[in-house]
């Protein structure tokens, strides 16, 4: 005897994006080559869905307990088509990978009011920007869209796409005697006439909107002029001859070249206490989603400067 649930079950084979470089490919682990390996976890990953049929939009989610294969790149699982969707007719399916949860434990991401809108990570640079915290919070988001699904062919293959990229700042205190204290926040601040406006999307409080149907970021004109990184409360001092790396996930806007950037150390109010002597030049191309971007800097006890990966200041 077939149950109602079985007749409404859709099997999905989901794969991670196929990246050319060892960048972000859903466990965040360093790959030893400046990249991050992105893998499905056997348990705990949260997948959210928007089922769309004409004017009907229904939100659903599941905690992943499917079969993970291909070294964490592929997962197979079943979902039940929710009530309100006529399984005798085709429907569109949108999916979101996001482990981010609200304080009540419910998944964040896909909007309750409009399930084809994704609410992006809130406060991405102002909580705790260690790599472990970014993973634990589930800041990283990926999505897919699949049109005209029919339960007459209940096996669907989807490939997730990146919504954003990881950015890392490694700061070294090259002073041999003096600790760098009260590092409340690091900012990559845009500089330059006019080109520093509206490039830093989902910065500040975050929670901007990505439209799954049109695959577009909304309200881009409200973008800010900096992205920020905050150390844990118990790690605001950088000892002499020590290095710390902070991470944050931000969605780079397509076709928006980032301006020249200055590194700032700010107090709790956002006022710059120390600014770098040099700048990162204006990018020739827009940053891409699904990459890992590294910045390096050093404090020598007197001056703050961007450096190369060996913490040498370029002439």
N, C-alpha and C positions, 0 to 999 in steps of 0.2 A: 504493500500500500504506500502510495506517494503522499507525503505531507505537503501542506500549503507552502511551508518554508522551502522545501526542496524544489518546488516548481518555480520559485522566485529567486533561486540561487544563481549567482554569476561567478564564474571562476576567472581569476585574473592572474596573469604572469607579468610581473612588473620588474623592469630592469633599471639600474642606475644609468645615468648618462655615460656615453662612450666618449671619454676625453682623450685627445691626442697626447696631452702631457700628463705626467703624474701629479695632477693637482687634486681637486675635489672629485672623487669618483664614487643603521646610519650611525656608525661609530666614527668619531673623529680621532684619527691616530696620525701622528707624524710619519711620513714615509721615508724619512732620512734624507730627503732631497728637496727640502724647502716646501714640499707639498703636503696635502692632507688626503688621506685615503677615506673615502666615504663608503660604508658598508651597511647592509641591512643587519639588524640585530634579530636574533631568534625570537626574543620576547621583548615587549615594552614599547616598540615603535608604534606610533599612532598614525593612522591614515584616515583622512577626512574626505568626504565625497559630496558632490552636488549632482543630483539626478535632475535632469531637465527634460521636460516633455511639453512643447508648446509654451504656454504661460506658466506651467507648473514647475516649481523648483523646490526640491526637498533635500535637506541636509542630512547626512549620515556620517558615522565614523566607526572604526573598528580598531581594537588593539591587536597588533600583528602577532599571530601565532602560527603562521604558515611555514612552508618548507623553504629554507634558504639554501641556495646552491651557487655554483660558479664563483667560489671564493667570496661570497657575500654580495655579489653583483646582481643576483636574481632571486626573486621570491615568488612563490605561488600560494594563493590563498583564495578563500571564498567569501563573498559578501551577499547579503540578502537585499534584493531590491525593495525599498521601503514602500509602505502604503501610500497611495496617491499617484503612483506611477502605474500605468496600464501596461502590463508585460506582454500584451498581445500586439502592441505597437512599438516601433523603434523609439529610443530615447538617447539623449546625449549624456555622457558621463565625464565629470571633471574630478580630478583627484589632487589632494594636497598631502605632502609629507610634512608634518610639523608635530614635534613633541612638546611644543609650548602649551602650558596649562595655566588657566586662571587660578586665582587663590582658592576657589571652591573645588579645584581639581578637574573641572571640565576642560576639554580641549579648546584652545584658542585657534585662530586662523580663519576658517571659513565663517562668514558672517551669518548670524541667525536671521537677520532681516532680509538679506539678499545672498543666498548661498553661492552665487557665482562671483561674489566679492571676497577677496582674501584680506584679512586684517593683518598687516605685517607685524613683525616683532616689535613689542613696545620697549622703550628705554634701552636700545641696543648698546649704547656706550656709556651708561651711567650706573651700572649695578656692580658687576664683578666681571672683569674682562680677561680672566684666565681661560685657557683653552678648555679646561675641565668644566668650568662654569658655563661656557657657551654651549658645550655638549649637553650638560645636565639640564639647562633651561630649554634646550631644543630650539635655539635661535634659527638654525639653518632650515630653510624651506625649499621644497621642490614641488613641481606640479606636473600634471598631464591633462590633456583634453582628448576625448575620443567621441566622435559623432556617430549617430545612426547605429547604436548597439541594438541587437535583437537577441532575445533569449532562445530563439530557434538555433542560434549558434552561441552557446553560453560561455565559451572560452574566449577571452579577450586578452590580447597582448598590448601592453602599454610601456612607453619609455618616459621616465620622468625628465623634466628639464629644470635647470637651475633658475632660481629667482634672484639670487644674489651671490656675493663673493665674500671670502674671508680676507680680512686685512689685519696685518700684524705689525706692531712697533716693538723693536728690540732696542732697549736703552741700556748703555753701559756707563757706569761711573768709573772713569779712569783715574780719578783722584786716588792717591795712595794713602791718604789720611782722613779725608772728610766724607762722612755719610751725606747723602742727599736726602733731606727729610721733607716731610709734608708734601709728597707728590700726590695730590688729590685727583688730578685729571691731566691727561695728555690730549692735545687737540692737533689735528691736521687742519690748519686754517688757510683758506684760500686768500691769495693776495693778487693784486693787479687791477688795473682799471676796467671795471665792468665785467671781466671774465670770472670773477669770484662769486657770482650770484647764481643761486638756484641750481647747484650741482649736487649738493649733499642730500640725497633723498632718504627719507625715513630717519633722519638724524633728530636730535633733540628727544622729545618724548616718544617719537616713533608712532606706530599704529596707523601708517598710511594704508592706502587701498590699492590692490592689484586686481584688475578686472579679468577673470578667467576666460570669459567668452571672447573678448577682443584681444586678450593678452597684452594689456596696456596698463601702465601705472597711472593712477588718477592724481589730479591736483599737483602736477609737477612744478607749477609755479610757486608752490609753498616750500620748495626745497631750501635747505639752509646753506651756509657758507663754510661749514666745518663738520668733520666727524670726530667723535671723541672716544676715549678709552679710559676706563677707571680701574685702578688696582683694588684688590680687596682691602677692607678697612684695616686689617692687621698687617698689610704689606705696603704701607705708604712711605717707608724709608728704604732707600736703595743704598746698601753699604758700600764703602770704598772698594773698588776693584771687583764689583759684582755687576751682573747683567740680569735684567728682567724683560720678559716679553709679554705684551698684552695683545689680546685678540678681540675682534668684533666682526659681526656679520652685517653687511649693508648691501642693498640692491643698487648697483650702478645703473644710471639711466642710459638707455641706448642713445648713441650718437651725441652724447654730451661729454666733450673733452674736459677733463679736470684742469683747473688753473694751476699756476705755480702755488706751492704749498710752503707754509712756515710751520714749524713745530713749536707749540706753546705748552708750558706747564701753568696750570691755573689753580686758583683757590676754589673753595666751595661755591663761591658766587659766580665763577666763570671768568674772573678777572685774571688776565695774563700776568704771572709773576716773573716768568723767564721766557724769552723768545729766542729762537735759533738765530745765529748770525747769518746763516746761509739758507737757501731755499731749494726745494725740489722744483725743477723747471716744469712749465706747462706740458702736459702730455700731448703727443702728436696724434694719438688715437684715444677713443673712449675706452675705459676699462670694460672688461667683458664679464658677464655672469659666469659662475662656475670656476673661477680662478682663485689663486691665493696670491695676494700682493704683500710684499715685505718692505718695511722701512727700517732703517738703522740710524741710530743717533748716539752721541756720547756727550757726557757732561764731565768736564775736566777739573771741576772745582770752581771755575770762573765762567766758562762759556759753554753754550749748548750748540751743537752742530749736527746736521745730517752727515752721515758717513757712508762708506761702502760696507759690504758684509763683514769685513775684517775690522770695522770701526776706525778706519782711517779717513780723515777729512780730505776730500779732493781739493787739489790746488785751485 
